[in-house]
Amino acid sequence: MPTRCLARWMLAAFLAAAALSPAVPAMAQATPAEAGLVDITAVAPDIRLDIRYATPDNFTHVAVYPAPRCYLRADVAKRLATVQADLKAQGLGLKVYDCYRPFSIQKKFWALVPNEDWVAKPVDKDGKPVSGSKHNRGAAVDLTLVDAAGKELPMPSGFDDFTDKARRDYTGGDPAARANSKRLETAMAKAGFDPLPSEWWHFDGPGWQGYELLDVPFN
């Protein structure tokens, strides 16, 4: 399918999912803070944000978040701040693409890409989330490396690339890009993060199993 036609099809599919997929009830009157989420800029203000789902620059081609915010569980945010401090001493830094994601958005993503290699399958029972993405728990983060000026370092693929280039075991392409991916992985692993094999940009915080799935909105 030509790229332009594929983009139109994905946009139509997303809009249909948004209209037909019922939202999962959020915690009553909950705010991100009440749900145990921390804004990363409060603990690491020098981390750069490029929250793609708050813009049309993502695989859905529409903005699905109301604001470019990065919320994480307190321990995960603290660990990410440690990574940023370590990288800053090396003349590098982090740029974040995605953090906490409401469960209702996860359902819309699954409607677009029902492939568990790329999107965690959201499951709810009696209106309550029972299975989903670690992003829905506020325990996962998507990011990349930048230099001191904020310029992204080359990586094996772009963000949300649904091809083998995104995999950590990919051996093609630019060796320097693969080295940058490995450098990011090493820095994150040092702080306890677990890398996802199918996406060079995705890391899970330790203890993610202990955090509940959330559908708390943010703005």
C-alpha positions in Angstrom: 0.0 0.0 0.0 1.5 3.4 -0.9 2.7 5.5 2.0 0.1 8.2 1.5 -2.8 5.7 1.3 -1.5 3.9 4.4 -1.4 7.1 6.3 -5.0 8.0 5.4 -6.1 4.4 6.3 -4.4 4.6 9.7 -5.9 8.1 10.4 -9.4 6.8 9.5 -8.9 3.7 11.7 -7.8 5.8 14.6 -10.7 8.2 14.3 -13.1 5.2 14.1 -11.5 3.7 17.2 -11.8 7.0 19.0 -15.5 7.2 18.2 -16.4 3.6 18.9 -14.1 2.4 21.7 -15.6 3.1 25.1 -13.4 4.9 27.6 -12.4 2.9 30.7 -13.6 4.8 33.8 -10.7 6.6 35.4 -10.1 6.6 39.1 -12.8 8.8 40.6 -11.7 12.5 40.6 -8.1 11.3 40.4 -5.3 13.6 39.2 -1.9 12.3 38.1 -0.5 13.3 41.5 -3.3 11.5 43.4 -2.6 8.4 41.3 1.1 8.4 42.3 2.5 10.0 39.2 5.3 12.6 39.1 6.0 15.1 36.3 9.5 14.4 35.2 10.2 18.1 34.8 9.8 18.5 38.6 12.8 16.1 39.3 14.9 16.5 36.1 14.0 19.9 34.5 16.9 19.5 32.0 15.5 16.4 30.3 14.1 17.4 26.9 10.6 16.6 26.0 9.3 15.6 22.5 6.0 14.0 23.5 5.0 12.7 20.1 1.5 11.7 20.9 0.7 15.3 21.8 1.4 16.2 18.2 0.5 14.8 14.8 4.1 13.6 14.4 3.3 10.0 15.4 2.1 6.8 13.7 -1.6 7.9 14.1 -1.0 11.2 12.5 -3.2 13.0 15.0 -2.6 14.5 18.4 -4.0 12.0 21.0 -2.6 13.5 24.2 -4.1 16.9 25.4 -0.7 18.2 26.4 3.1 17.3 26.0 3.6 16.1 29.6 5.7 13.2 30.9 4.3 11.5 34.1 6.0 8.6 35.7 5.9 6.7 39.0 8.1 8.5 41.6 10.8 5.8 41.7 10.9 5.6 37.9 11.2 9.3 37.6 14.0 9.4 40.2 16.0 6.7 38.3 15.5 8.6 35.0 16.9 11.8 36.7 20.0 9.8 37.7 20.5 8.7 34.1 20.2 12.3 32.9 22.8 13.4 35.5 25.2 10.7 34.4 24.8 11.5 30.7 25.1 15.2 31.3 28.6 14.7 32.8 29.4 13.1 29.4 28.1 16.0 27.4 24.9 14.1 26.5 21.3 14.0 27.6 17.9 12.4 27.2 15.0 13.4 25.1 11.7 11.7 26.0 9.0 10.7 23.5 6.5 9.0 25.8 5.8 8.2 29.4 2.5 7.4 31.2 -0.3 6.6 28.8 -3.9 6.4 29.8 -5.5 3.0 29.2 -8.2 4.3 26.9 -5.4 5.6 24.6 -3.8 2.1 24.7 -7.1 0.6 23.4 -7.1 3.0 20.4 -3.5 2.1 19.6 -4.3 -1.6 19.7 -7.2 -1.0 17.2 -4.6 0.4 14.8 -1.7 -2.0 15.4 -3.0 -5.3 16.9 0.5 -6.8 17.1 1.9 -7.6 20.5 5.5 -7.2 19.2 4.8 -3.5 19.0 1.7 -2.7 21.1 0.7 -4.3 24.4 -2.8 -5.7 24.1 -5.2 -3.9 26.4 -7.8 -6.0 28.3 -10.4 -4.8 30.7 -13.0 -6.7 32.7 -16.2 -5.1 34.1 -14.8 -1.7 33.2 -11.5 -2.2 35.0 -8.1 -2.6 33.2 -6.6 -6.0 33.9 -3.8 -6.2 31.3 -2.1 -3.6 29.2 1.1 -1.6 28.5 3.7 -0.8 31.2 3.1 2.8 29.9 -0.4 2.5 31.4 1.2 1.8 34.8 3.5 4.9 34.5 6.4 2.5 34.7 7.8 2.8 31.1 9.5 5.5 29.1 10.4 5.9 25.4 13.4 8.1 24.8 16.6 8.8 22.9 20.0 10.4 23.3 20.9 14.0 22.5 24.1 16.0 22.5 24.7 19.0 24.7 22.9 21.2 22.2 19.8 19.0 22.2 20.4 17.4 18.8 19.3 13.8 18.6 22.1 11.3 18.0 21.6 8.9 15.1 19.7 5.7 16.0 19.0 2.5 13.9 15.5 3.7 13.2 13.1 6.5 14.0 10.7 6.4 16.9 7.7 4.0 16.5 9.3 2.3 13.5 7.4 -1.0 13.1 10.2 -2.8 11.3 13.2 -4.9 12.3 15.4 -1.8 12.4 13.8 -1.0 15.7 14.9 -4.3 17.3 17.9 -4.4 19.6 19.3 -7.4 17.8 19.2 -5.6 14.4 22.7 -5.8 12.8 22.2 -3.7 9.7 22.4 0.0 9.0 24.9 2.4 10.4 27.3 1.0 13.0 27.5 4.4 14.7 23.7 4.4 15.1 23.8 0.9 16.6 26.6 2.1 19.0 24.4 5.0 20.1 21.5 2.6 20.8 23.8 0.5 22.9 25.1 3.5 24.8 21.6 4.5 25.7 20.8 0.9 26.7 23.9 0.8 29.0 23.1 4.1 30.6 19.5 3.0 31.3 20.4 -0.4 32.5 22.9 1.1 35.0 19.9 2.8 36.7 17.9 -0.5 36.8 15.8 -0.1 33.6 15.0 -3.1 31.5 15.2 -2.7 27.7 12.4 -4.0 25.5 13.9 -6.3 22.8 11.7 -5.1 20.0 12.2 -1.3 20.5 15.5 0.4 21.0 13.7 3.5 22.6 11.6 1.6 25.2 12.6 0.9 28.8 10.7 -0.5 31.7 11.3 0.6 35.3 12.1 -2.1 37.9 9.1 -3.3 39.9 6.6 -2.3 37.2 4.5 -5.3 38.2 3.6 -3.6 41.4 2.0 -0.6 39.8 -1.7 -0.7 38.8 -3.0 0.1 35.3 -4.4 3.6 35.1 -6.7 5.6 32.9 -6.2 8.9 34.7 -6.3 11.8 32.2 -3.7 14.6 32.2 -3.5 18.1 30.8 
